[in-house]
Amino acid sequence: MVIVFIIILGSSYLFILNSQPFRDYLKPIIVKQLENNLGKSVHIEEIQSVSFNSLVFSNLIILENTIAGENITLLEAERVTINFRFTLSFHNLKTGNYLSRSLPCKRLT
């Protein structure tokens, strides 16, 4: 039974996460999030790979629009790797806030 589960998990990784339709679906979401967070124009040519702990994309360009209507290139990278780790705290499990961010508490001295 465990072997069947591992085969299904591996197959879903190969066929879903690294499929071209999933990468095409993910690309505008990443671009929009970066533009909203940075306040700049962002261009990504292609998402090369997706895994449970990283994203790799090619030709990232971050542009700033000037008053004159010109685009100034702030950052240009051939290949970008983003490593991340999914974390789910016990507090979020207990309260049911699975999708909210847990912010660290500030200690008063």
C-alpha positions in Angstrom: 0.0 0.0 0.0 2.8 2.4 0.8 4.5 1.7 -2.5 1.3 2.5 -4.4 1.0 5.8 -2.5 4.6 6.7 -3.3 4.1 5.9 -7.0 0.9 8.0 -7.1 2.6 10.9 -5.3 5.6 10.8 -7.7 3.3 10.6 -10.7 1.3 13.5 -9.6 4.5 15.5 -9.1 5.7 14.7 -12.6 2.5 15.2 -14.4 0.8 18.1 -12.5 3.5 20.4 -11.0 5.8 20.3 -13.9 3.2 20.3 -16.7 3.2 23.2 -19.1 -0.4 24.1 -18.4 0.3 24.4 -14.7 3.4 26.5 -15.3 1.3 28.7 -17.7 -1.4 29.0 -15.0 1.2 29.9 -12.4 3.2 32.5 -14.4 0.6 35.4 -14.3 -0.1 34.7 -10.7 3.6 35.1 -9.8 3.9 38.2 -12.0 0.9 39.9 -10.5 2.0 39.1 -6.9 5.5 40.6 -7.6 4.0 43.7 -9.3 1.7 44.2 -6.3 4.4 43.8 -3.7 7.1 45.7 -5.5 5.0 48.4 -7.2 7.0 47.9 -10.3 6.5 46.3 -13.7 7.7 42.7 -13.8 8.3 40.4 -16.8 9.1 36.6 -16.6 9.8 34.8 -19.8 9.3 31.3 -18.7 8.8 29.2 -15.5 11.3 26.4 -16.0 10.5 24.1 -13.1 8.2 23.9 -10.1 8.6 21.7 -7.1 7.3 21.4 -3.5 10.1 23.7 -2.3 11.3 25.8 -5.2 10.5 27.7 -8.4 12.9 28.3 -11.2 12.2 30.9 -13.9 14.2 32.5 -16.7 14.7 36.1 -17.7 13.3 38.1 -14.9 13.1 41.8 -15.6 11.9 44.4 -13.2 11.1 47.8 -14.7 10.2 51.2 -13.3 8.1 53.6 -15.3 9.2 57.2 -15.3 7.1 60.3 -15.6 8.4 60.7 -19.2 6.9 57.3 -20.1 10.3 55.5 -20.3 11.0 52.2 -18.7 14.1 51.9 -16.6 15.4 48.4 -16.0 16.1 48.0 -12.3 16.9 44.3 -12.3 17.6 41.8 -15.0 18.4 38.2 -14.3 18.9 35.2 -16.6 17.8 32.6 -14.1 16.1 33.0 -10.8 15.6 30.3 -8.2 13.1 30.8 -5.3 13.4 28.4 -2.4 10.6 28.3 0.1 9.2 26.1 2.8 5.6 25.5 3.6 5.0 25.8 7.3 1.8 25.3 9.2 1.8 26.2 12.8 -0.1 24.3 15.5 -2.0 27.5 16.3 -3.3 27.7 12.7 -4.5 24.1 12.9 -6.3 24.7 16.1 -8.0 27.9 15.0 -8.7 26.8 11.4 -6.7 29.7 9.9 -4.9 27.6 7.4 -4.3 30.3 4.8 -3.4 33.2 7.0 0.1 34.3 7.9 1.4 33.9 11.4 3.3 37.0 12.3 5.9 36.8 15.0 5.0 38.5 18.3 7.0 41.4 19.5 8.4 41.1 23.0 8.0 44.0 25.2 10.9 44.7 27.6 
